[in-house]
């Protein structure tokens, strides 16, 4: 991988961590079980994306 590609992956990893933390924060504030479930799924999706990107390193 080139250094530019590595920088892109590093940036993408940071975004995915941010999305995970935002989902966790939203989950804690929500009361509606259906919305909480949706947000939990989004958090899991971003966790998987993070793991896939990290695996490229």
N, CA and C atoms as an extended XYZ file, in Angstrom:
171
Properties=species:S:1:pos:R:3:atomname:S:1:resname:S:1:resid:I:1 pbc="F F F"
N         0.838       -1.188        0.000 N   UNK     1
C         0.000        0.000        0.000 CA  UNK     1
C         0.879        1.246        0.000 C   UNK     1
N         0.389        2.241       -0.678 N   UNK     2
C         1.131        3.501       -0.689 CA  UNK     2
C         0.846        4.262        0.598 C   UNK     2
N         1.677        5.256        0.864 N   UNK     3
C         1.463        6.060        2.071 CA  UNK     3
C         0.140        6.819        1.991 C   UNK     3
N        -0.244        7.222        0.786 N   UNK     4
C        -1.516        7.935        0.617 CA  UNK     4
C        -2.699        7.001        0.928 C   UNK     4
N        -2.611        5.759        0.499 N   UNK     5
C        -3.669        4.794        0.793 CA  UNK     5
C        -3.746        4.517        2.292 C   UNK     5
N        -2.606        4.419        2.931 N   UNK     6
C        -2.594        4.209        4.382 CA  UNK     6
C        -3.220        5.385        5.121 C   UNK     6
N        -2.945        6.599        4.652 N   UNK     7
C        -3.554        7.784        5.269 CA  UNK     7
C        -5.072        7.765        5.093 C   UNK     7
N        -5.521        7.318        3.923 N   UNK     8
C        -6.953        7.220        3.684 CA  UNK     8
C        -7.592        6.232        4.665 C   UNK     8
N        -6.960        5.073        4.829 N   UNK     9
C        -7.498        4.063        5.741 CA  UNK     9
C        -7.487        4.571        7.173 C   UNK     9
N        -6.422        5.249        7.557 N   UNK    10
C        -6.354        5.818        8.911 CA  UNK    10
C        -7.489        6.812        9.133 C   UNK    10
N        -7.744        7.639        8.152 N   UNK    11
C        -8.831        8.613        8.235 CA  UNK    11
C       -10.186        7.904        8.319 C   UNK    11
N       -10.365        6.880        7.499 N   UNK    12
C       -11.615        6.128        7.496 CA  UNK    12
C       -11.824        5.423        8.838 C   UNK    12
N       -10.749        4.896        9.423 N   UNK    13
C       -10.855        4.262       10.742 CA  UNK    13
C       -11.341        5.268       11.785 C   UNK    13
N       -10.803        6.466       11.736 N   UNK    14
C       -11.228        7.515       12.662 CA  UNK    14
C       -12.704        7.850       12.499 C   UNK    14
N       -13.154        7.899       11.249 N   UNK    15
C       -14.573        8.189       10.998 CA  UNK    15
C       -15.457        7.077       11.551 C   UNK    15
N       -15.049        5.847       11.351 N   UNK    16
C       -15.859        4.725       11.833 CA  UNK    16
C       -15.920        4.704       13.363 C   UNK    16
N       -14.818        5.008       14.025 N   UNK    17
C       -14.829        5.093       15.494 CA  UNK    17
C       -15.774        6.211       15.947 C   UNK    17
N       -15.722        7.327       15.248 N   UNK    18
C       -16.608        8.455       15.570 CA  UNK    18
C       -18.078        8.044       15.415 C   UNK    18
N       -18.405        7.385       14.300 N   UNK    19
C       -19.781        6.947       14.070 CA  UNK    19
C       -20.235        5.983       15.160 C   UNK    19
N       -19.353        5.088       15.578 N   UNK    20
C       -19.693        4.156       16.652 CA  UNK    20
C       -20.026        4.902       17.939 C   UNK    20
N       -19.196        5.875       18.281 N   UNK    21
C       -19.431        6.604       19.532 CA  UNK    21
C       -20.705        7.445       19.452 C   UNK    21
N       -21.000        7.996       18.287 N   UNK    22
C       -22.229        8.764       18.124 CA  UNK    22
C       -23.457        7.854       18.256 C   UNK    22
N       -23.362        6.670       17.700 N   UNK    23
C       -24.471        5.712       17.816 CA  UNK    23
C       -24.675        5.309       19.275 C   UNK    23
N       -23.583        5.049       19.985 N   UNK    24
C       -23.692        4.675       21.403 CA  UNK    24
C       -24.349        5.794       22.201 C   UNK    24
N       -23.933        7.016       21.933 N   UNK    25
C       -24.493        8.172       22.645 CA  UNK    25
C       -25.986        8.319       22.344 C   UNK    25
N       -26.357        8.170       21.077 N   UNK    26
C       -27.766        8.278       20.694 CA  UNK    26
C       -28.581        7.149       21.329 C   UNK    26
N       -28.016        5.946       21.343 N   UNK    27
C       -28.695        4.791       21.927 CA  UNK    27
C       -29.056        5.055       23.383 C   UNK    27
N       -28.137        5.634       24.120 N   UNK    28
C       -28.360        5.897       25.540 CA  UNK    28
C       -29.442        6.944       25.777 C   UNK    28
N       -29.637        7.837       24.817 N   UNK    29
C       -30.608        8.917       24.983 CA  UNK    29
C       -32.012        8.547       24.506 C   UNK    29
N       -32.108        7.515       23.682 N   UNK    30
C       -33.402        7.146       23.108 CA  UNK    30
C       -34.245        6.326       24.075 C   UNK    30
N       -35.561        6.474       23.951 N   UNK    31
C       -36.495        5.698       24.750 CA  UNK    31
C       -37.262        4.682       23.910 C   UNK    31
N       -37.455        4.990       22.644 N   UNK    32
C       -38.227        4.126       21.762 CA  UNK    32
C       -37.425        2.857       21.441 C   UNK    32
N       -37.958        1.684       21.781 N   UNK    33
C       -37.225        0.427       21.553 CA  UNK    33
C       -36.887        0.168       20.085 C   UNK    33
N       -37.783        0.566       19.191 N   UNK    34
C       -37.540        0.352       17.763 CA  UNK    34
C       -36.371        1.210       17.274 C   UNK    34
N       -36.347        2.469       17.700 N   UNK    35
C       -35.239        3.347       17.327 CA  UNK    35
C       -33.928        2.873       17.958 C   UNK    35
N       -33.994        2.438       19.197 N   UNK    36
C       -32.793        1.934       19.871 CA  UNK    36
C       -32.224        0.740       19.112 C   UNK    36
N       -33.103       -0.135       18.657 N   UNK    37
C       -32.659       -1.302       17.898 CA  UNK    37
C       -31.982       -0.880       16.594 C   UNK    37
N       -32.560        0.083       15.918 N   UNK    38
C       -31.999        0.588       14.663 CA  UNK    38
C       -30.616        1.192       14.897 C   UNK    38
N       -30.488        1.991       15.939 N   UNK    39
C       -29.213        2.637       16.252 CA  UNK    39
C       -28.171        1.595       16.653 C   UNK    39
N       -28.598        0.578       17.382 N   UNK    40
C       -27.672       -0.500       17.776 CA  UNK    40
C       -27.148       -1.222       16.528 C   UNK    40
N       -28.032       -1.448       15.555 N   UNK    41
C       -27.620       -2.083       14.304 CA  UNK    41
C       -26.625       -1.212       13.547 C   UNK    41
N       -26.857        0.092       13.541 N   UNK    42
C       -25.915        0.998       12.874 CA  UNK    42
C       -24.560        0.978       13.560 C   UNK    42
N       -24.563        0.941       14.889 N   UNK    43
C       -23.301        0.868       15.623 CA  UNK    43
C       -22.552       -0.412       15.258 C   UNK    43
N       -23.258       -1.511       15.190 N   UNK    44
C       -22.645       -2.797       14.836 CA  UNK    44
C       -22.092       -2.755       13.412 C   UNK    44
N       -22.835       -2.132       12.511 N   UNK    45
C       -22.379       -2.007       11.125 CA  UNK    45
C       -21.058       -1.237       11.067 C   UNK    45
N       -20.970       -0.144       11.803 N   UNK    46
C       -19.738        0.656       11.803 CA  UNK    46
C       -18.592       -0.079       12.496 C   UNK    46
N       -18.921       -0.923       13.470 N   UNK    47
C       -17.889       -1.723       14.118 CA  UNK    47
C       -17.308       -2.727       13.124 C   UNK    47
N       -18.183       -3.356       12.324 N   UNK    48
C       -17.717       -4.312       11.316 CA  UNK    48
C       -16.879       -3.623       10.243 C   UNK    48
N       -17.309       -2.441        9.811 N   UNK    49
C       -16.549       -1.694        8.811 CA  UNK    49
C       -15.166       -1.362        9.365 C   UNK    49
N       -15.126       -0.917       10.625 N   UNK    50
C       -13.846       -0.612       11.260 CA  UNK    50
C       -12.940       -1.848       11.246 C   UNK    50
N       -13.482       -2.983       11.636 N   UNK    51
C       -12.683       -4.212       11.691 CA  UNK    51
C       -12.176       -4.603       10.304 C   UNK    51
N       -13.014       -4.450        9.293 N   UNK    52
C       -12.591       -4.774        7.929 CA  UNK    52
C       -11.468       -3.860        7.465 C   UNK    52
N       -11.604       -2.570        7.719 N   UNK    53
C       -10.550       -1.623        7.343 CA  UNK    53
C        -9.265       -1.909        8.108 C   UNK    53
N        -9.400       -2.174        9.388 N   UNK    54
C        -8.230       -2.464       10.230 CA  UNK    54
C        -7.526       -3.730        9.728 C   UNK    54
N        -8.320       -4.668        9.259 N   UNK    55
C        -7.754       -5.905        8.715 CA  UNK    55
C        -6.881       -5.683        7.495 C   UNK    55
N        -7.121       -4.583        6.784 N   UNK    56
C        -6.300       -4.280        5.621 CA  UNK    56
C        -4.875       -3.899        6.002 C   UNK    56
N        -4.716       -3.464        7.235 N   UNK    57
C        -3.385       -3.066        7.686 CA  UNK    57
C        -2.619       -4.294        8.084 C   UNK    57
